[in-house]
Every structure is written in structure tokens, then in C-alpha cells.
């Protein structure tokens, strides 16, 4: 099971564990929590850049698909909804919603 905590929650949990360090199981839990917290914040800059570039490429691909679908529909004088835009362009409904403003131009 994974658990996502922010900095404040981590500090709170850590302080609760420190107060009860006499229990051996709590000592082990605190060590494990500290190790996982350190590992989760240890993402390299190279990995962050790769993720950013991949997101940019996906976004650009989706935008191009949507713009092409809108232009084609306008040439054919078809009325598009967000749902039909998503189906025709091959993107998800939520992605099509992000470009809803292009339908109104």
C-alpha cells in the first residue's frame, strides 16, 4: 500500500513516532518511514527533465489531433461537441474539455 504525505504530515507523523520510541515496532516503522521519505525526494534532475519533455510531447500531440479534427469538421460544416471532438480526434473526454475554447472560435 502506498501513502502520500506532504511535508507537514510527515513532520507530524515523525513527531508522534519519536514520542513512542520505546516500542521496538515503532522504532522499525520510524526507520522505514524515514528511508522511504528520503527515497521519494531523491528524484534526479535528469528524470524530472525527461518527465517534463514527455508531458510536453503528449500535450502537443493531443493539441494537433484536436486542431486537425476541428478544422476538418469546419470544412464539412459539422457541429462538434466536446464528446464528438474526443471521439473523432482519439483523445479522452477530459483532454478534449481542455481545448473546448477552440470549438467556440
Helices and strands as residue ranges (DSSP letters): H 7-19, H 24-40, H 45-75, H 82-89, H 93-98, H 100-103
